[in-house]
């Protein structure tokens, strides 16, 4: 198998969402399958798109994205979820998927791609900064209600 055989596709059906769940669970470990499907149903109605990088008939990486607009990024793609299947890591699939998201964002007239990454994911931070040329313009804060 070679990387050139991989391609990005938006997942749209219940069957595709279910195929993606084991990979998404590697990132969102707290989500049961039912919670995942329920949240995903609502998120899709709000514009969330679950994009998958396929290698032949297997999903090797996922990106959960949404096009949005705000004052500080303008029209942009926000990446809420980015995960490469544990069995497929270090094979450049995450890079390839994020590059595909970048191409899609440009085609949609976006000026930026933004994402947040948990503070303990140091390896992911190196990937975003060194391999994908992202910058850290701010801190993200959250208050649980």
C-alpha positions in Angstrom: 0.0 0.0 0.0 1.3 3.5 -0.8 0.2 6.9 0.4 -0.8 7.9 -3.1 -3.7 5.5 -2.9 -5.2 7.4 0.0 -8.1 9.9 -0.6 -10.2 12.2 1.5 -14.0 11.8 1.6 -16.7 13.4 3.7 -18.6 10.8 5.8 -22.4 11.3 5.5 -24.2 8.0 6.2 -24.9 6.2 9.5 -22.8 3.3 8.2 -19.8 5.5 7.5 -20.1 7.3 10.9 -20.1 3.8 12.6 -17.0 2.8 10.7 -15.3 5.9 11.9 -16.3 5.5 15.6 -13.4 3.2 16.6 -10.9 5.7 15.3 -12.7 8.7 16.8 -12.8 6.9 20.2 -9.0 6.8 20.2 -9.2 10.6 20.6 -12.5 11.0 22.3 -12.1 8.1 24.8 -15.1 9.2 26.9 -17.7 8.8 24.2 -19.8 5.7 24.0 -21.0 4.8 20.5 -24.5 6.1 21.3 -23.2 9.5 22.6 -21.0 9.8 19.6 -23.9 9.2 17.2 -26.2 11.5 19.1 -23.7 14.4 19.3 -22.6 13.9 15.7 -26.2 14.1 14.5 -26.6 17.5 16.1 -23.2 18.7 15.0 -23.8 17.8 11.4 -27.0 20.0 11.4 -24.8 22.8 12.7 -22.3 22.5 9.8 -19.8 20.0 11.2 -18.3 17.8 8.6 -16.5 14.5 9.4 -13.8 14.0 6.8 -11.9 10.7 6.5 -8.7 9.7 4.8 -9.3 6.3 3.2 -6.6 3.8 2.2 -8.4 1.4 -0.1 -11.5 0.5 1.9 -10.1 1.4 5.4 -10.3 4.7 7.2 -6.8 5.7 8.4 -7.4 9.2 9.7 -10.3 11.6 10.6 -10.8 15.3 10.7 -13.9 16.9 12.1 -14.2 20.4 10.7 -16.6 23.3 10.2 -16.4 26.4 8.1 -17.1 29.5 10.3 -16.5 33.2 10.3 -15.4 35.5 13.2 -13.6 38.8 13.7 -10.2 37.4 14.4 -9.8 34.6 11.7 -12.3 35.8 9.1 -13.8 32.9 7.1 -11.9 29.8 8.3 -12.0 26.1 8.8 -12.0 25.1 12.5 -10.7 21.6 13.1 -12.4 20.2 16.1 -11.0 16.7 15.8 -7.9 15.3 14.1 -6.9 11.7 14.7 -4.9 9.1 12.9 -5.6 5.4 13.6 -3.1 4.0 16.1 -2.2 1.3 13.6 -1.4 3.9 10.9 0.5 6.5 12.8 3.9 7.8 11.5 3.0 7.1 7.9 2.1 10.8 7.1 -1.6 10.2 6.9 -2.4 13.0 9.4 -0.3 15.4 7.4 -1.9 14.3 4.2 -5.4 14.7 5.7 -4.6 18.2 7.1 -3.1 19.2 3.7 -6.4 18.0 2.1 -8.4 20.1 4.6 -6.2 23.1 3.7 -6.9 22.6 0.0 -10.6 22.4 0.7 -10.5 25.5 2.9 -8.8 27.5 0.1 -11.4 26.3 -2.4 -14.1 27.5 0.0 -12.5 30.9 0.2 -11.2 30.5 3.8 -8.2 32.6 4.9 -7.2 30.4 7.9 -7.4 27.0 9.5 -7.7 27.0 13.3 -7.7 24.3 15.9 -7.1 23.7 19.6 -5.0 21.0 21.1 -5.0 19.8 24.7 -2.0 21.1 26.7 -0.7 17.6 27.4 -0.5 16.6 23.7 3.1 17.8 23.2 3.7 15.5 20.2 0.7 16.9 18.5 1.9 20.4 19.1 5.3 19.6 17.5 3.4 18.2 14.5 1.2 21.3 14.1 4.1 23.7 14.4 7.0 21.9 12.8 5.4 19.8 10.1 2.2 21.8 9.3 3.5 25.4 10.1 0.7 26.4 12.5 1.4 29.2 15.0 0.1 29.6 18.6 -1.5 33.0 18.6 -3.5 32.6 21.8 -4.6 30.4 24.7 -8.0 28.8 24.8 -10.0 29.0 28.0 -13.0 27.0 29.0 -15.3 27.1 32.0 -17.4 24.0 32.7 -21.1 24.8 33.5 
